[in-house]
Amino acid sequence: MDLSFSDDDLAFQSEVREFLQTSLPKDVQERTARGLHPTKEAAVRWQKILNEKGWMAPNWPVEYGGTGWTVAQKYIAGQEFGLAAAPVATPFGVSMVGPVIYTFGNQEQKDKFLPRVLESDDWWCQGYSEPGSGSDLASLQTKAVRDGDDYVVNGQKIWTTFAQYADMIFCLVRTDNSGKKQEGISFLLIDMKTPGITVKPIYGLDKENSLNEVFFDDVRVPVANRIGEENKGWTYAKFLLGNERTSIARVGRSKRQVQRVREIAAAEQCGAGKLIEDADFMTKLGKIEVDLMALEYTELRYLSMLSAGKELSAEPSLLKIKGTEIQQRLTELLVESLGMYGAAYEPSEAYDGRNETAPGPDYAHGPMAEHLYLRAASIYGGSNEIQRNIVSKMVLGL
Ligand SMILES: Cc1cc2nc3c(=O)[nH]c(=O)nc-3n(C[C@H](O)[C@H](O)[C@H](O)COP(=O)(O)OP(=O)(O)OC[C@H]3O[C@@H](n4cnc5c(N)ncnc54)[C@H](O)[C@@H]3O)c2cc1C
């Protein structure tokens, strides 16, 4: 097992660092460093810069516009983006539906949708979860009934991240009820401007509207917008979920958070000294750093296996569980480091045009919102309990 980087990898690392230093817009970096959701305008502006550099789609095959990076290069880029507070491209287009389209879509669908994903001309959202169908996704009820060259879709999706921004939604719909629930699902690409679609906001613990409900009321969708075969959508859905769970450890981002906690602890008073001199506080940070290092080397081991042509099974689930636990522990400590100023959380209002001064030092704005939002990290992308079930079955054979 070789965990060291080659000279080419190190040269690539320098290239990524230089690109981020020169091309990452300061406002985008600042918002990400505070842990706030990107605005649509900022996300699209940054993604267009990435696309111009040819770095929009690290995981796509080169023939569709991918980077052709090795496994190690992808890892390095992920680390450097995390450390520099550079947002990764919004996942719904480039990481989720894009690979489904180039793997299972027809030529017309590839020609129509893939360039628009790379150019960020379409903002996609993910219509999987429904009330009552989250972990048990295959029980979904949103129905699509064939009518000539269209399907007529009725039902409801929930927790649809950024649906309010979206031009397109990829949806799992029920096209058959007669057999096993997994065998009656189809995968549709739906234009959000189609009559009959209503988006209603859900406000999260962070007081932000990133989540939504999406209602479908006699929505006509051309059959040409179905991916692959009717009733085979579960296969495409599972392929997508597999992609969703890779690169979920977020080691680079957590390393930046450690740095952030250290900086705040160096500035904050604790008794007669600074917080960074407080043994109890630093022990908590030290324990997280040890776990983070273990996670980093675990991820490197898995990458080394992938580079050697081996297949992963439950490993992404382990990365998801440990990665999200560490992210949550870090934002908890971040809030603790701020004392009473950590309690204030009105991120958008504080930054979007409000002219009164927010309380506390500048670095205190953002962590509470991020801390509250990240409670969701152990739920989205398949809850951590479900990941533990996967590990217990596939690794422990239970
Ligand atoms: C911030 C956020 C963003 C999201 N974005 C999207 C999106 O864009 N598109 C989309 O389609 N969905 C999205 N989701 C939905 C997400 O995928 C679901 O919330 C998740 O799959 C869990 O489903 P659920 O909420 O219905 O909870 P449930 O499945 O009802 O689970 C409730 C609890 O029971 C536990 N549980 C359930 N089944 C088992 C089991 N078999 N064994 C052990 N424990 C179990 C779960 O772990 C959880 O703790 C998002 C969720 C969040 C929080």
The ligand as a Tripos MOL2 file, in Angstrom:
@<TRIPOS>MOLECULE
LIG
   53    58     1     0     0
SMALL
NO_CHARGES

@<TRIPOS>ATOM
      1 C1        -30.6220   19.0940    4.9250 C.3       1 LIG1
      2 C2        -31.2540   18.0130    4.1180 C.ar      1 LIG1
      3 C3        -31.2290   18.0820    2.7390 C.ar      1 LIG1
      4 C4        -31.8820   17.1040    1.9810 C.ar      1 LIG1
      5 N1        -31.9180   17.2580    0.6170 N.ar      1 LIG1
      6 C5        -32.6370   16.3680   -0.1130 C.ar      1 LIG1
      7 C6        -32.8050   16.5720   -1.5300 C.ar      1 LIG1
      8 O1        -32.3090   17.5500   -2.1000 O.2       1 LIG1
      9 N2        -33.5580   15.6840   -2.2030 N.ar      1 LIG1
     10 C7        -34.1270   14.5870   -1.6190 C.ar      1 LIG1
     11 O2        -34.7640   13.8050   -2.3100 O.2       1 LIG1
     12 N3        -33.9860   14.3760   -0.2780 N.ar      1 LIG1
     13 C8        -33.2670   15.2440    0.4810 C.ar      1 LIG1
     14 N4        -33.1550   15.0540    1.8340 N.ar      1 LIG1
     15 C9        -33.8780   13.9490    2.4650 C.3       1 LIG1
     16 C10       -32.9960   12.8640    3.0270 C.3       1 LIG1
     17 O3        -32.4930   12.0380    2.0270 O.3       1 LIG1
     18 C11       -33.8540   12.0980    4.0510 C.3       1 LIG1
     19 O4        -34.1410   12.9910    5.1160 O.3       1 LIG1
     20 C12       -33.1630   10.8710    4.5890 C.3       1 LIG1
     21 O5        -33.0420    9.8970    3.5950 O.3       1 LIG1
     22 C13       -33.9390   10.2770    5.7900 C.3       1 LIG1
     23 O6        -35.2790   10.0760    5.4780 O.3       1 LIG1
     24 P1        -36.4490   10.6560    6.4060 P.3       1 LIG1
     25 O7        -36.1780   12.0940    6.6760 O.co2     1 LIG1
     26 O8        -37.7500   10.3130    5.7380 O.co2     1 LIG1
     27 O9        -36.3230    9.9030    7.7750 O.3       1 LIG1
     28 P2        -36.8100    8.4120    8.0900 P.3       1 LIG1
     29 O10       -36.4180    7.4970    6.9900 O.co2     1 LIG1
     30 O11       -38.2540    8.4590    8.4860 O.co2     1 LIG1
     31 O12       -35.9350    8.0760    9.3580 O.3       1 LIG1
     32 C14       -36.2330    8.6130   10.6550 C.3       1 LIG1
     33 C15       -35.1820    8.0730   11.6220 C.3       1 LIG1
     34 O13       -35.2680    6.6450   11.6820 O.3       1 LIG1
     35 C16       -34.0130    6.0520   11.3560 C.3       1 LIG1
     36 N5        -34.2410    4.8360   10.5420 N.ar      1 LIG1
     37 C17       -35.0620    4.7020    9.4780 C.ar      1 LIG1
     38 N6        -34.9940    3.4490    8.9830 N.ar      1 LIG1
     39 C18       -34.1050    2.7760    9.7440 C.ar      1 LIG1
     40 C19       -33.5840    1.4490    9.7350 C.ar      1 LIG1
     41 N7        -33.9540    0.5630    8.8110 N.pl3     1 LIG1
     42 N8        -32.6550    1.1180   10.6770 N.ar      1 LIG1
     43 C20       -32.2420    2.0200   11.6080 C.ar      1 LIG1
     44 N9        -32.7190    3.2870   11.6760 N.ar      1 LIG1
     45 C21       -33.6160    3.6630   10.7570 C.ar      1 LIG1
     46 C22       -33.2880    7.1010   10.5110 C.3       1 LIG1
     47 O14       -31.8990    6.9430   10.5790 O.3       1 LIG1
     48 C23       -33.7470    8.3840   11.1880 C.3       1 LIG1
     49 O15       -32.9800    8.6270   12.3340 O.3       1 LIG1
     50 C24       -32.5120   16.0180    2.6140 C.ar      1 LIG1
     51 C25       -32.5020   15.9250    4.0160 C.ar      1 LIG1
     52 C26       -31.8980   16.9100    4.7630 C.ar      1 LIG1
     53 C27       -31.9470   16.7890    6.2630 C.3       1 LIG1
@<TRIPOS>BOND
     1     1     2 1
     2     2     3 ar
     3     2    52 ar
     4     3     4 ar
     5     4     5 ar
     6     4    50 ar
     7     5     6 ar
     8     6     7 ar
     9     6    13 1
    10     7     8 2
    11     7     9 ar
    12     9    10 ar
    13    10    11 2
    14    10    12 ar
    15    12    13 ar
    16    13    14 ar
    17    14    15 1
    18    14    50 ar
    19    15    16 1
    20    16    17 1
    21    16    18 1
    22    18    19 1
    23    18    20 1
    24    20    21 1
    25    20    22 1
    26    22    23 1
    27    23    24 1
    28    24    25 2
    29    24    26 1
    30    24    27 1
    31    27    28 1
    32    28    29 2
    33    28    30 1
    34    28    31 1
    35    31    32 1
    36    32    33 1
    37    33    34 1
    38    33    48 1
    39    34    35 1
    40    35    36 1
    41    35    46 1
    42    36    37 ar
    43    36    45 ar
    44    37    38 ar
    45    38    39 ar
    46    39    40 ar
    47    39    45 ar
    48    40    41 1
    49    40    42 ar
    50    42    43 ar
    51    43    44 ar
    52    44    45 ar
    53    46    47 1
    54    46    48 1
    55    48    49 1
    56    50    51 ar
    57    51    52 ar
    58    52    53 1
@<TRIPOS>SUBSTRUCTURE
     1 LIG1         1 GROUP 0 **** ****
